[in-house]
Amino acid sequence: QLACPLDLGCHSVNRILRFVQKPAGVYHVSVFHQFSGGLGPTALTCDESGNLYVGRSDFASVGGEGVVSVLSPSGSLLSEVMVPAPEVTGLCFDSARKYLYITEASTNTIFRFLRDAH
């Protein structure tokens, strides 16, 4: 079981929201992390330490690279993985959690990054 809070990426406002249920049936919402640049979060996954991996996208017509931002359980930016194409659409780890797979729409490519290499 992973230790990620319930998070929601808000594409149009470029942020991640955090939802906490307390008491049962009552949810409190706060901004977990605010990004700048690009269109915003398009994909989320987390690791066994509770770090949140956020795929961030932009239109291919704008050019540039996509990015996967790694956030700590408290919302601090730990690192970023640059993706050689801009339209990041999905993230997942392999079963051994050694590789991060990133799908990208403008090139219809699946990129594989060694997790400790970033």
All heavy atoms as an XYZ file, in Angstrom:
886
protein
N       0.843     -1.171      0.000
C       0.000      0.000      0.000
C       0.890      1.237      0.000
O       1.848      1.334      0.750
C      -0.908      0.003      1.219
C      -1.806      1.210      1.251
C      -2.791      1.100      2.396
O      -3.053      0.041      2.909
N      -3.334      2.229      2.770
N       0.549      2.200     -0.849
C       1.331      3.416     -0.966
C       0.820      4.474     -0.004
O      -0.345      4.512      0.346
C       1.281      3.927     -2.406
C       1.843      2.951     -3.439
C       1.654      3.500     -4.840
C       3.304      2.663     -3.176
N       1.710      5.359      0.382
C       1.387      6.350      1.405
C       1.075      7.719      0.816
O       1.431      8.730      1.373
C       2.551      6.457      2.379
N       0.427      7.764     -0.332
C       0.088      9.055     -0.942
C      -1.241      9.560     -0.400
O      -2.175      8.785     -0.240
C      -0.030      8.921     -2.456
S       1.536      8.727     -3.282
N      -1.318     10.867     -0.156
C      -2.623     11.428      0.197
C      -3.509     11.418     -1.043
O      -3.041     11.149     -2.143
C      -2.288     12.863      0.616
C      -1.034     13.171     -0.113
C      -0.277     11.870     -0.232
N      -4.763     11.688     -0.891
C      -5.659     11.795     -2.027
C      -5.356     13.116     -2.719
O      -5.570     14.186     -2.159
C      -7.120     11.745     -1.566
C      -8.179     11.880     -2.649
C      -8.033     10.765     -3.678
C      -9.563     11.839     -2.037
N      -4.787     13.032     -3.928
C      -4.382     14.222     -4.663
C      -5.138     14.300     -5.975
O      -5.508     13.295     -6.560
C      -2.885     14.198     -4.968
C      -2.041     14.320     -3.734
O      -2.218     15.309     -3.014
O      -1.216     13.429     -3.494
N      -5.328     15.522     -6.448
C      -6.004     15.767     -7.704
C      -5.235     16.822     -8.465
O      -4.961     17.896     -7.930
C      -7.434     16.266     -7.443
C      -8.230     16.727     -8.658
C      -8.558     15.540     -9.548
C      -9.495     17.424     -8.210
N      -4.856     16.513     -9.702
C      -4.193     17.493    -10.546
C      -5.226     18.390    -11.209
O      -6.200     17.908    -11.767
N      -5.009     19.675    -11.122
C      -5.902     20.660    -11.750
C      -5.203     21.224    -12.970
O      -4.358     22.123    -12.852
C      -6.256     21.769    -10.762
S      -7.222     21.203     -9.376
N      -5.550     20.703    -14.119
C      -4.875     21.013    -15.371
C      -4.920     22.501    -15.697
O      -3.897     23.116    -15.938
C      -5.514     20.179    -16.485
C      -4.880     20.333    -17.813
N      -3.637     19.828    -18.085
C      -5.313     20.945    -18.935
C      -3.328     20.109    -19.341
N      -4.328     20.787    -19.864
N      -6.067     23.116    -15.690
C      -6.193     24.487    -16.172
C      -5.633     25.530    -15.219
O      -5.325     26.639    -15.629
C      -7.658     24.809    -16.478
O      -8.433     24.702    -15.310
N      -5.471     25.209    -13.946
C      -4.914     26.169    -12.996
C      -3.526     25.748    -12.515
O      -2.964     26.388    -11.630
C      -5.864     26.438    -11.806
C      -7.075     27.218    -12.255
C      -6.257     25.159    -11.118
N      -2.984     24.680    -13.097
C      -1.581     24.304    -12.932
C      -1.202     24.030    -11.472
O      -0.207     24.542    -10.973
C      -0.691     25.407    -13.524
C       0.569     24.844    -14.148
O       0.811     23.651    -14.123
N       1.379     25.717    -14.697
N      -2.007     23.220    -10.798
C      -1.721     22.920     -9.402
C      -2.194     21.525     -9.029
O      -2.955     20.887     -9.744
C      -2.378     23.938     -8.482
C      -3.895     23.883     -8.523
C      -4.509     24.956     -7.674
N      -5.950     24.909     -7.778
C      -6.748     25.834     -7.289
N      -6.246     26.890     -6.673
N      -8.041     25.728     -7.407
N      -1.740     21.079     -7.861
C      -2.168     19.816     -7.268
C      -2.929     20.158     -5.999
O      -2.442     20.919     -5.155
C      -0.962     18.914     -6.915
C      -0.106     18.619     -8.143
C      -1.422     17.628     -6.238
C      -0.791     17.785     -9.188
N      -4.125     19.606     -5.874
C      -4.917     19.803     -4.662
C      -4.786     18.585     -3.759
O      -4.635     17.457     -4.228
C      -6.397     20.003     -5.010
C      -6.733     21.243     -5.820
C      -8.228     21.280     -6.112
C      -6.286     22.506     -5.105
N      -4.858     18.810     -2.473
C      -4.797     17.748     -1.471
C      -6.145     17.690     -0.766
O      -6.670     18.706     -0.299
C      -3.700     18.081     -0.464
C      -3.570     17.106      0.663
C      -2.381     17.546      1.534
N      -2.393     16.827      2.777
C      -2.734     17.356      3.942
N      -3.078     18.623      4.033
N      -2.724     16.633      5.025
N      -6.721     16.496     -0.686
C      -7.993     16.274     -0.010
C      -7.741     15.448      1.241
O      -7.112     14.404      1.182
C      -8.967     15.513     -0.917
C      -9.444     16.305     -2.090
C      -8.649     16.449     -3.219
C     -10.684     16.918     -2.068
C      -9.092     17.182     -4.300
C     -11.130     17.655     -3.148
C     -10.332     17.788     -4.268
N      -8.239     15.911      2.365
C      -8.121     15.185      3.625
C      -9.532     14.984      4.168
O     -10.307     15.936      4.256
C      -7.268     15.966      4.654
C      -7.245     15.241      5.985
C      -5.860     16.187      4.130
N      -9.835     13.728      4.513
C     -11.153     13.414      5.067
C     -11.069     13.366      6.591
O     -10.377     12.532      7.160
C     -11.644     12.065      4.531
C     -13.009     11.709      5.029
C     -13.523     10.399      4.460
O     -14.662     10.346      4.090
N     -12.715      9.362      4.406
N     -11.748     14.312      7.237
C     -11.774     14.330      8.702
C     -12.877     15.266      9.147
O     -12.818     16.452      8.851
C     -10.434     14.790      9.261
C     -10.348     14.657     10.762
C      -8.953     14.947     11.249
C      -8.889     14.700     12.737
N      -7.569     14.823     13.262
N     -13.858     14.790      9.822
C     -14.214     13.411     10.146
C     -14.727     12.682      8.898
O     -14.775     13.255      7.821
C     -15.320     13.575     11.182
C     -15.979     14.868     10.830
C     -14.865     15.742     10.305
N     -15.115     11.436      9.082
C     -15.600     10.620      7.973
C     -16.699     11.352      7.206
O     -17.625     11.905      7.804
C     -16.117      9.283      8.495
N     -16.538     11.402      5.888
C     -17.537     12.034      5.035
C     -17.352     13.526      4.834
O     -18.060     14.134      4.044
N     -16.401     14.136      5.530
C     -16.139     15.568      5.389
C     -14.729     15.740      4.829
O     -13.757     15.272      5.420
C     -16.255     16.305      6.747
C     -15.908     17.781      6.582
C     -17.640     16.133      7.333
N     -14.626     16.398      3.677
C     -13.343     16.585      3.021
C     -12.896     18.035      3.118
O     -13.678     18.953      2.913
C     -13.418     16.171      1.548
C     -13.531     14.682      1.381
C     -14.775     14.062      1.365
C     -12.399     13.896      1.259
C     -14.879     12.687      1.220
C     -12.497     12.522      1.114
C     -13.739     11.938      1.094
O     -13.836     10.578      0.952
N     -11.611     18.211      3.418
C     -10.978     19.526      3.451
C      -9.989     19.566      2.292
O      -9.274     18.595      2.042
C     -10.259     19.749      4.780
C     -11.178     19.615      5.950
N     -11.890     20.673      6.460
C     -11.522     18.535      6.697
C     -12.628     20.266      7.471
N     -12.427     18.967      7.636
N      -9.938     20.701      1.591
C      -9.118     20.826      0.392
C      -8.104     21.945      0.590
O      -8.434     23.012      1.105
C      -9.989     21.137     -0.845
C      -9.134     21.263     -2.094
C     -11.054     20.077     -1.025
N      -6.858     21.691      0.167
C      -5.838     22.726      0.174
C      -4.960     22.562     -1.064
O      -4.946     21.504     -1.684
C      -4.980     22.638      1.443
O      -4.293     21.405      1.490
N      -4.229     23.615     -1.413
C      -3.288     23.539     -2.528
C      -2.038     22.830     -2.024
O      -1.362     23.296     -1.113
C      -2.941     24.935     -3.082
C      -1.868     24.835     -4.155
C      -4.191     25.610     -3.619
N      -1.742     21.671     -2.608
C      -0.579     20.867     -2.234
C       0.684     21.424     -2.878
O       1.726     21.521     -2.253
C      -0.826     19.415     -2.655
C       0.230     18.454     -2.236
C       0.399     18.116     -0.903
C       1.038     17.849     -3.179
C       1.375     17.208     -0.514
C       2.008     16.944     -2.802
C       2.183     16.619     -1.476
N       0.576     21.810     -4.157
C       1.709     22.418     -4.869
C       1.178     23.235     -6.040
O       0.302     22.789     -6.765
C       2.676     21.349     -5.381
C       3.963     21.916     -5.878
N       5.022     22.183     -5.049
C       4.351     22.302     -7.112
C       6.014     22.686     -5.749
N       5.634     22.772     -7.005
N       1.733     24.425     -6.236
C       1.378     25.303     -7.357
C       2.543     25.337     -8.337
O       3.669     25.639     -7.956
C       1.084     26.727     -6.853
C       0.683     27.693     -7.941
C      -0.693     27.388     -8.518
O      -1.662     27.283     -7.788
N      -0.760     27.246     -9.829
N       2.266     25.026     -9.596
C       3.278     25.078    -10.651
C       3.131     26.372    -11.438
O       2.123     27.075    -11.318
C       3.101     23.899    -11.621
C       3.349     22.560    -11.001
C       2.290     21.735    -10.672
C       4.637     22.122    -10.738
C       2.504     20.488    -10.107
C       4.865     20.882    -10.168
C       3.796     20.065     -9.852
N       4.125     26.661    -12.274
C       4.006     27.751    -13.233
C       4.574     27.264    -14.561
O       5.461     26.411    -14.595
C       4.749     28.996    -12.754
O       6.127     28.736    -12.643
N       4.036     27.780    -15.652
C       4.475     27.373    -16.980
C       3.784     26.118    -17.467
O       3.399     25.258    -16.684
N       3.572     26.047    -18.753
C       2.919     24.888    -19.349
C       1.425     24.875    -19.064
O       0.866     25.794    -18.471
N       0.778     23.813    -19.507
C      -0.671     23.681    -19.323
C      -1.047     23.189    -17.939
O      -2.114     23.486    -17.447
C      -1.246     22.720    -20.352
C      -1.269     23.238    -21.784
C      -1.734     22.131    -22.722
C      -2.163     24.447    -21.895
N      -0.184     22.387    -17.351
C      -0.490     21.885    -16.027
C      -0.391     20.383    -15.920
O      -0.023     19.688    -16.862
N      -0.736     19.844    -14.754
C      -0.631     18.405    -14.490
C      -1.567     17.582    -15.377
O      -2.726     17.941    -15.562
C      -1.050     18.281    -13.025
C      -0.879     19.635    -12.451
C      -1.136     20.588    -13.561
N      -1.027     16.500    -15.907
C      -1.817     15.604    -16.749
C      -1.754     14.154    -16.287
O      -2.505     13.329    -16.789
C      -1.339     15.674    -18.215
O       0.075     15.450    -18.249
C      -1.654     17.025    -18.834
N      -0.845     13.840    -15.365
C      -0.701     12.457    -14.911
C      -0.083     12.440    -13.525
O       0.749     13.291    -13.208
C       0.177     11.669    -15.880
N      -0.491     11.476    -12.704
C       0.023     11.337    -11.343
C       0.333      9.877    -11.038
O      -0.404      8.975    -11.450
C      -1.009     11.801    -10.310
C      -1.523     13.228    -10.354
C      -2.678     13.400     -9.373
C      -0.407     14.196    -10.039
N       1.397      9.652    -10.288
C       1.665      8.363     -9.667
C       2.510      8.640     -8.431
O       3.037      9.735     -8.275
C       2.355      7.364    -10.629
O       2.316      6.055    -10.071
C       3.798      7.759    -10.936
N       2.611      7.667     -7.546
C       3.438      7.885     -6.356
C       4.286      6.654     -6.082
O       4.013      5.558     -6.571
C       2.595      8.260     -5.148
S       1.364      7.068     -4.661
N       5.343      6.864     -5.308
C       6.236      5.764     -4.961
C       5.976      5.284     -3.539
O       5.110      5.819     -2.842
C       7.705      6.147     -5.197
C       8.208      7.254     -4.284
O       7.591      7.521     -3.230
O       9.246      7.856     -4.623
N       6.745      4.299     -3.120
C       6.534      3.686     -1.807
C       6.886      4.615     -0.650
O       6.491      4.368      0.482
C       7.314      2.370     -1.700
C       8.823      2.527     -1.770
C       9.378      2.707     -3.180
O       8.631      2.608     -4.160
O      10.589      2.966     -3.283
N       7.599      5.714     -0.924
C       7.939      6.687      0.117
C       6.921      7.815      0.220
O       7.068      8.716      1.038
C       9.320      7.293     -0.157
O      10.297      6.288     -0.137
N       5.893      7.771     -0.633
C       4.872      8.807     -0.623
C       5.196      9.997     -1.501
O       4.456     10.981     -1.510
N       6.302      9.936     -2.272
C       6.615     11.006     -3.209
C       5.637     10.947     -4.371
O       5.301      9.864     -4.860
C       8.049     10.878     -3.722
C       9.062     11.026     -2.623
O       8.930     11.879     -1.752
N      10.071     10.177     -2.628
N       5.199     12.108     -4.817
C       4.226     12.203     -5.896
C       4.933     12.607     -7.175
O       5.671     13.597     -7.201
C       3.161     13.240     -5.529
C       1.973     13.371     -6.457
C       1.143     12.080     -6.461
C       1.113     14.549     -6.036
N       4.726     11.841     -8.236
C       5.294     12.123     -9.545
C       4.193     12.756    -10.383
O       3.126     12.163    -10.553
C       5.803     10.840    -10.205
C       7.024     10.261     -9.522
C       6.947      9.735     -8.229
C       8.257     10.252    -10.156
C       8.065      9.220     -7.596
C       9.379      9.732     -9.534
C       9.278      9.224     -8.246
O      10.385      8.714     -7.629
N       4.452     13.956    -10.896
C       3.438     14.737    -11.602
C       3.890     14.977    -13.036
O       4.872     15.699    -13.271
C       3.197     16.095    -10.896
C       2.094     16.862    -11.600
C       2.879     15.896     -9.422
N       3.190     14.373    -13.993
C       3.459     14.648    -15.400
C       2.852     15.987    -15.771
O       1.689     16.240    -15.469
N       3.658     16.858    -16.374
C       3.196     18.198    -16.751
C       3.365     18.362    -18.250
O       4.381     18.017    -18.818
C       3.975     19.253    -15.979
C       3.722     19.110    -14.486
C       4.601     19.977    -13.631
N       4.701     21.330    -14.118
C       5.825     22.041    -14.080
N       6.938     21.522    -13.585
N       5.840     23.275    -14.527
N       2.350     18.918    -18.871
C       2.238     18.912    -20.318
C       2.141     20.316    -20.891
O       1.820     21.276    -20.188
C       0.973     18.119    -20.698
O       0.894     17.933    -22.073
N       2.409     20.403    -22.178
C       2.154     21.606    -22.954
C       1.807     21.149    -24.369
O       2.003     19.985    -24.711
C       3.368     22.539    -22.966
C       2.969     24.002    -23.118
O       1.821     24.273    -23.535
O       3.796     24.874    -22.826
N       1.294     22.044    -25.195
C       0.973     21.691    -26.576
C       2.249     21.495    -27.379
O       3.214     22.252    -27.220
C       0.137     22.785    -27.243
C      -1.256     22.895    -26.702
C      -1.676     24.052    -26.080
C      -2.148     21.842    -26.819
C      -2.958     24.162    -25.586
C      -3.438     21.933    -26.324
C      -3.840     23.102    -25.705
N       2.247     20.515    -28.282
C       3.399     20.286    -29.147
C       3.681     21.499    -30.021
O       4.828     21.793    -30.335
C       3.173     19.046    -30.003
N       2.636     22.239    -30.417
C       2.816     23.413    -31.270
C       3.609     24.519    -30.576
O       4.215     25.366    -31.231
C       1.461     23.956    -31.729
O       0.679     24.323    -30.616
N       3.627     24.512    -29.243
C       4.408     25.488    -28.484
C       5.879     25.065    -28.454
O       6.778     25.885    -28.331
C       3.854     25.639    -27.048
C       4.716     26.543    -26.197
C       2.425     26.132    -27.089
N       6.116     23.751    -28.589
C       7.474     23.225    -28.600
C       7.982     22.931    -27.211
O       7.258     23.003    -26.224
N       9.244     22.610    -27.146
C       9.864     22.357    -25.852
C       9.737     20.926    -25.388
O       9.413     20.027    -26.152
N       9.985     20.763    -24.103
C       9.983     19.456    -23.479
C       8.826     19.336    -22.495
O       8.321     20.337    -22.009
C      11.288     19.248    -22.701
C      12.535     19.268    -23.561
C      13.786     19.121    -22.730
O      13.952     19.873    -21.760
O      14.591     18.235    -23.061
N       8.478     18.104    -22.204
C       7.565     17.843    -21.102
C       8.395     17.669    -19.844
O       9.635     17.630    -19.895
N       7.739     17.557    -18.737
C       8.468     17.412    -17.476
C       7.655     16.549    -16.511
O       6.424     16.569    -16.538
C       8.797     18.798    -16.856
C       7.536     19.540    -16.484
C       9.710     18.682    -15.667
N       8.365     15.783    -15.701
C       7.769     15.074    -14.583
C       8.405     15.658    -13.326
O       9.627     15.593    -13.150
C       8.011     13.555    -14.654
C       7.470     12.865    -13.407
C       7.379     12.972    -15.912
N       7.588     16.273    -12.503
C       8.060     16.859    -11.244
C       7.857     15.851    -10.128
O       6.811     15.208    -10.053
C       7.279     18.135    -10.927
O       7.465     19.086    -11.949
N       8.855     15.716     -9.263
C       8.770     14.804     -8.126
C       8.592     15.650     -6.868
O       9.436     16.486     -6.552
C      10.027     13.918     -8.008
C       9.873     12.916     -6.863
C      10.309     13.196     -9.322
N       7.455     15.442     -6.190
C       7.125     16.203     -4.981
C       7.225     15.308     -3.752
O       6.813     14.147     -3.786
C       5.703     16.763     -5.076
C       5.384     17.628     -6.282
C       3.913     18.036     -6.266
C       6.285     18.853     -6.339
N       7.734     15.866     -2.668
C       7.806     15.140     -1.398
C       6.403     14.992     -0.815
O       5.468     15.667     -1.259
C       8.690     15.908     -0.408
O       8.003     17.055      0.055
N       6.235     14.159      0.207
C       4.927     14.035      0.850
C       4.392     15.345      1.439
O       3.202     15.488      1.665
C       5.157     12.998      1.950
C       6.271     12.160      1.428
C       7.174     13.141      0.714
N       5.277     16.327      1.646
C       4.834     17.627      2.153
C       4.594     18.646      1.041
O       4.210     19.780      1.317
C       5.857     18.184      3.151
O       7.075     18.459      2.485
N       4.845     18.263     -0.229
C       4.589     19.148     -1.358
C       5.790     19.906     -1.878
O       5.662     20.699     -2.807
N       6.975     19.673     -1.322
C       8.188     20.341     -1.798
C       8.701     19.679     -3.076
O       8.658     18.452     -3.199
C       9.292     20.278     -0.744
O       8.886     20.918      0.434
N       9.216     20.480     -3.994
C       9.789     19.963     -5.232
C      11.132     19.312     -4.927
O      12.044     19.965     -4.417
C       9.955     21.089     -6.249
C      10.518     20.695     -7.600
C       9.570     19.745     -8.331
C      10.794     21.931     -8.441
N      11.255     18.013     -5.241
C      12.495     17.274     -4.999
C      13.393     17.244     -6.226
O      14.602     17.401     -6.130
C      12.192     15.845     -4.560
C      11.426     15.680     -3.256
C      11.100     14.204     -3.021
C      12.238     16.240     -2.100
N      12.785     17.007     -7.395
C      13.555     16.912     -8.635
C      12.600     16.970     -9.816
O      11.375     16.946     -9.643
C      14.373     15.611     -8.678
O      13.525     14.485     -8.699
N      13.183     17.039    -11.001
C      12.380     17.016    -12.221
C      13.066     16.140    -13.256
O      14.291     16.112    -13.341
C      12.172     18.428    -12.775
C      11.281     19.260    -11.885
C      10.899     20.600    -12.476
O      11.744     21.244    -13.121
O       9.733     20.994    -12.264
N      12.257     15.427    -14.015
C      12.720     14.595    -15.118
C      12.247     15.278    -16.395
O      11.043     15.487    -16.578
C      12.124     13.167    -15.033
C      12.534     12.337    -16.232
C      12.513     12.497    -13.731
N      13.181     15.650    -17.253
C      12.812     16.271    -18.527
C      12.466     15.179    -19.531
O      13.185     14.189    -19.667
C      13.947     17.147    -19.047
C      14.341     18.268    -18.075
S      12.963     19.232    -17.395
C      12.388     20.080    -18.849
N      11.358     15.363    -20.225
C      10.861     14.409    -21.213
C      11.091     15.041    -22.594
O      10.729     16.202    -22.791
C       9.362     14.122    -20.984
C       8.838     13.116    -21.995
C       9.128     13.634    -19.561
N      11.683     14.321    -23.553
C      12.054     14.940    -24.825
C      10.895     15.282    -25.769
O      11.124     15.547    -26.937
C      13.000     13.922    -25.464
C      12.747     12.648    -24.780
C      12.178     12.964    -23.429
N       9.685     15.305    -25.278
C       8.515     15.716    -26.057
C       7.502     16.307    -25.072
O       7.478     15.925    -23.900
C       7.934     14.529    -26.821
N       6.652     17.257    -25.509
C       5.896     18.063    -24.553
C       4.577     17.515    -24.008
O       4.142     17.936    -22.944
C       5.625     19.342    -25.337
C       5.557     18.898    -26.756
C       6.553     17.796    -26.865
N       3.900     16.609    -24.695
C       2.541     16.233    -24.307
C       2.519     14.975    -23.426
O       2.076     13.905    -23.839
C       1.666     16.069    -25.542
C       1.468     17.369    -26.288
C       0.530     17.265    -27.484
O      -0.187     16.251    -27.616
O       0.521     18.208    -28.292
N       2.968     15.113    -22.187
C       2.978     14.000    -21.224
C       1.533     13.644    -20.871
O       0.751     14.509    -20.491
C       3.765     14.389    -19.954
C       3.672     13.290    -18.908
C       5.209     14.706    -20.301
N       1.196     12.362    -21.020
C      -0.191     11.941    -20.797
C      -0.362     10.865    -19.731
O      -1.468     10.648    -19.255
C      -0.812     11.416    -22.108
O       0.020     10.360    -22.606
C      -0.923     12.517    -23.140
N       0.703     10.162    -19.368
C       0.551      9.096    -18.387
C       1.870      8.737    -17.727
O       2.940      8.921    -18.311
N       1.765      8.216    -16.492
C       2.933      7.803    -15.711
C       2.635      6.501    -14.999
O       1.525      6.304    -14.507
C       3.253      8.835    -14.611
C       3.553     10.262    -15.000
C       3.652     11.124    -13.743
C       4.835     10.335    -15.791
N       3.628      5.632    -14.912
C       3.520      4.449    -14.058
C       4.904      3.865    -13.837
O       5.838      4.139    -14.594
C       2.579      3.401    -14.637
S       3.197      2.548    -16.079
N       5.030      3.082    -12.774
C       6.263      2.350    -12.498
C       6.096      0.906    -12.944
O       4.978      0.383    -12.981
C       6.568      2.361    -10.995
C       7.011      3.692    -10.483
C       6.162      4.468     -9.706
C       8.278      4.175    -10.769
C       6.568      5.693     -9.219
C       8.690      5.401    -10.295
C       7.835      6.169     -9.519
N       7.221      0.245    -13.242
C       7.178     -1.183    -13.499
C       6.948     -1.900    -12.169
O       6.971     -1.273    -11.101
C       8.463     -1.649    -14.187
C       9.690     -1.555    -13.295
O       9.807     -0.572    -12.539
O      10.533     -2.468    -13.354
N       6.720     -3.198    -12.213
C       6.370     -3.936    -10.997
C       7.493     -3.931     -9.959
O       7.227     -4.001     -8.767
C       5.973     -5.376    -11.334
O       7.058     -6.043    -11.962
N       8.741     -3.806    -10.380
C       9.870     -3.743     -9.449
C      10.114     -2.310     -8.972
O      10.972     -2.092     -8.120
C      11.128     -4.288    -10.111
N       9.381     -1.357     -9.541
C       9.496      0.066     -9.209
C      10.896      0.616     -9.508
O      11.362      1.556     -8.897
C       9.074      0.335     -7.777
C       7.658     -0.213     -7.509
C       7.038      0.232     -6.266
N       6.495      1.577     -6.266
C       5.426      2.002     -6.959
N       4.802      1.177     -7.755
N       4.992      3.230     -6.849
N      11.541      0.017    -10.502
C      12.881      0.436    -10.927
C      12.814      1.483    -12.032
O      13.644      2.374    -12.100
C      13.672     -0.783    -11.396
C      15.078     -0.497    -11.821
C      15.806     -1.766    -12.195
C      17.208     -1.472    -12.666
N      17.927     -2.691    -13.054
N      11.813      1.354    -12.905
C      11.670      2.251    -14.052
C      10.374      3.050    -13.972
O       9.340      2.524    -13.563
C      11.666      1.467    -15.368
C      13.000      0.844    -15.688
C      13.238     -0.498    -15.419
C      14.026      1.595    -16.255
C      14.463     -1.083    -15.709
C      15.248      1.023    -16.554
C      15.460     -0.312    -16.273
O      16.675     -0.882    -16.557
N      10.446      4.298    -14.384
C       9.277      5.146    -14.549
C       8.962      5.186    -16.034
O       9.828      5.537    -16.853
C       9.558      6.566    -14.032
C       8.449      7.600    -14.248
C       7.199      7.236    -13.443
C       8.946      8.999    -13.871
N       7.735      4.817    -16.397
C       7.284      4.873    -17.788
C       6.432      6.123    -17.973
O       5.583      6.432    -17.137
C       6.476      3.626    -18.147
C       7.342      2.401    -18.271
C       7.622      1.606    -17.165
C       7.907      2.062    -19.488
C       8.439      0.504    -17.273
C       8.726      0.947    -19.608
C       8.985      0.168    -18.494
O       9.797     -0.924    -18.603
N       6.676      6.827    -19.067
C       5.998      8.083    -19.363
C       5.427      8.001    -20.771
O       6.170      7.756    -21.729
C       6.979      9.276    -19.271
C       7.619      9.319    -17.887
C       6.277     10.588    -19.609
C       8.805     10.269    -17.778
N       4.112      8.172    -20.902
C       3.510      8.197    -22.230
C       3.427      9.636    -22.703
O       3.251     10.563    -21.928
C       2.116      7.556    -22.246
O       1.264      8.251    -21.333
C       2.179      6.087    -21.850
N       3.566      9.799    -24.033
C       3.589     11.133    -24.628
C       2.763     11.106    -25.907
O       2.935     10.225    -26.744
C       5.035     11.545    -24.908
C       5.243     13.013    -25.145
C       4.823     13.469    -26.523
O       4.915     12.676    -27.485
O       4.396     14.628    -26.653
N       1.843     12.073    -26.063
C       0.843     12.027    -27.126
C       1.328     12.542    -28.484
O       0.958     11.991    -29.511
C      -0.395     12.817    -26.705
N       2.117     13.602    -28.533
C       2.454     14.193    -29.831
C       3.340     13.285    -30.680
O       3.313     13.360    -31.905
C       3.121     15.565    -29.657
O       4.403     15.450    -29.093
N       4.114     12.414    -30.039
C       4.970     11.475    -30.768
C       4.509     10.028    -30.612
O       5.140      9.123    -31.156
C       6.424     11.577    -30.270
O       6.456     11.250    -28.870
C       6.998     12.970    -30.488
N       3.433      9.805    -29.859
C       2.937      8.456    -29.565
C       4.056      7.554    -29.057
O       4.251      6.446    -29.541
C       2.267      7.836    -30.797
C       0.993      8.544    -31.148
O       0.223      8.914    -30.280
N       0.776      8.773    -32.439
N       4.787      8.047    -28.066
C       5.970      7.360    -27.550
C       5.782      7.016    -26.082
O       5.134      7.750    -25.346
C       7.208      8.273    -27.706
O       7.357      8.621    -29.075
C       8.474      7.598    -27.212
N       6.374      5.889    -25.695
C       6.494      5.543    -24.285
C       7.974      5.654    -23.935
O       8.814      4.953    -24.505
C       5.979      4.124    -23.992
C       4.504      4.016    -24.353
C       6.210      3.766    -22.515
C       3.950      2.611    -24.252
N       8.291      6.550    -23.018
C       9.664      6.732    -22.562
C       9.862      5.939    -21.278
O       8.954      5.828    -20.464
C       9.951      8.216    -22.283
C       9.874      9.081    -23.499
C       8.728      9.817    -23.757
C      10.934      9.165    -24.382
C       8.635     10.621    -24.878
C      10.862      9.971    -25.506
C       9.711     10.701    -25.757
N      11.081      5.412    -21.108
C      11.414      4.672    -19.894
C      12.630      5.330    -19.253
O      13.663      5.505    -19.883
C      11.720      3.219    -20.217
C      12.029      2.391    -18.981
C      12.252      0.957    -19.321
N      13.617      0.782    -19.810
C      14.225     -0.382    -19.919
N      13.583     -1.495    -19.638
N      15.461     -0.459    -20.346
N      12.483      5.707    -17.986
C      13.575      6.328    -17.243
C      13.929      5.456    -16.059
O      13.046      5.020    -15.310
C      13.151      7.711    -16.725
C      13.031      8.742    -17.799
C      11.853      8.902    -18.505
C      14.119      9.553    -18.113
C      11.738      9.860    -19.500
C      14.021     10.520    -19.110
C      12.828     10.662    -19.797
N      15.226      5.220    -15.873
C      15.717      4.534    -14.689
C      15.444      5.446    -13.498
O      15.837      6.610    -13.507
C      17.203      4.231    -14.820
C      17.853      3.435    -13.715
C      17.196      2.058    -13.560
C      19.343      3.280    -14.008
N      14.759      4.952    -12.514
C      14.264      5.792    -11.426
C      15.348      6.570    -10.690
O      15.194      7.738    -10.395
C      13.490      4.926    -10.445
C      12.752      5.732     -9.441
C      11.760      4.854     -8.768
N      11.532      5.376     -7.444
C      11.082      4.685     -6.448
N      10.819      3.423     -6.613
N      10.879      5.232     -5.293
N      16.477      5.973    -10.387
C      17.525      6.661     -9.645
C      18.412      7.527    -10.524
O      19.287      8.220    -10.019
C      18.385      5.643     -8.887
C      17.581      4.921     -7.822
O      16.657      5.532     -7.262
O      17.866      3.751     -7.592
N      18.163      7.537    -11.830
C      19.016      8.294    -12.743
C      18.658      9.766    -12.817
O      19.410     10.571    -13.323
C      18.940      7.683    -14.145
N      17.496     10.170    -12.306
C      17.121     11.568    -12.407
C      17.611     12.302    -11.192
O      17.737     13.431    -11.094
C      15.612     11.739    -12.606
C      14.790     11.270    -11.449
N      14.353      9.984    -11.347
C      14.350     11.910    -10.351
C      13.649      9.859    -10.233
N      13.643     11.005     -9.615
